[in-house]
Amino acid sequence: MKISIKELLWPNRCPFCEKAEKEGACLSCREKLEALVIQEPRCMKCGKPIRYEEREYCHDCSHADHAYDRGAALWLHREPVSESIYRFKYHNQRYYAAYYAACLAEAFKAPLRRWDPEMIVPVPLHPRRRRKRGYNQAEILAKELGKLLHVPVNAKAVLRVRDTKPQKILNDRLRRKNMKGAFAAGKSLEGAKRVLVIDDIYTTGNTVSAVAETLKKAGVQKVYFLTISIGQGY
């Protein structure tokens, strides 16, 4: 089998340990990922794992009225997932998106059939932050998933009109305040009634909820989300 010059210079690498690997994630990392797959019981709203079967919702969803309808994530936000997303987000490892998207499409085949999204919308970055970073990781992930699902991606449906502080440095009350007025409807949604929102990480849900609220004000009836990772429920 011939190996191209491109493959010799830039071999495929595991998105989690960066070792050369032709099959996406290496065997060692796939075994670690198995332990991070979210099991039942999980929150009926955001999909976080919860401790007790008799509870329907996690702590965050029990204390917040999220605008989205339902969502899920691939893995808990722990190593090696958290470090992988950090490189994807801040160190230009855009090629990770193809692997993440393939995992999302495979893991959530059944809910995606039920949700039947007509459009995929990535959580937007403020133009100032996008210029600094050079790309929006959520948009790259959304486009890879859109290709697999044959669903159009509209990266201009929602605009980030306020340059908010990073959510990770704020408590929950300040996170909700931080997202207030952060988004506005942009390019026409072309009558889409069911939209799938894509982001990299879900923590308390304030960002995804703010995007969903913007979409619903623009006429969308159902908003779902998928992310690569999610915080621990309790």
Phi, psi and omega in degrees: 000129180283142177248126182288160177299323180300318181292327178291320182280323182231074180296151174299141183233149175296129181292355185248323179243352177072010175284149178301129184202125182279338189255035180083246177278144179286166183300317181299316180288326177298324178293321177293323180294327179303323181287346182257356176295134186283123183257166172287150359281147177224159183300134182285350180260301186257346178089003177295148174292143177234159191282322188243134183297329183286347176273138180267331186232151176287174181302314183297313182288336177287338185245011180218147179258081183291142183281338179284164183269318180192161178194178182198165178223159181288307189224159169294149183276074178226170176296142004271003183295314184299319179290323178298314179295324178300316179292320178300321187276322189241349184238026169064025178272064187293334184292345175300332187302324181297320179290314178303315183296319179298321178293318178298314182297322181284315185292329187243034178303314184293308179296326179296325176295319180291316182291324177048059183294141177267345184204147175249132181235118176282148173295124186278156169263153171293142182309324180294318180288325179294319178299320181292317182279326180097349181192164174249112184299326179294323179292320178297316178297316180300318181294321177295318179291321178301321178297320181288324183268350184059043177241132182294146178253130179241097182279358180246009180291325178231133180248144174269108188262352177229131182279093186281163173288153175301130183298330186294342182266001186245154172279176188297319180297316180288332177296317179296317179295322181297327183273350183296121180071016183283335186237156175216150177294138181246244182300147181310137177277001175054037176077010180297132180253340180232119186234140175253120178266137182241133173216173181275314185230140173245125177248273178265349177093002184294323180292309180299321180295321179294322176295316180298319179299319178297317180296318182291326176295335179271002174113357178288139183267320182232132178232125178242166176219155169225140174225165178289312183226168182211152178286167181284132173275174176199000000 
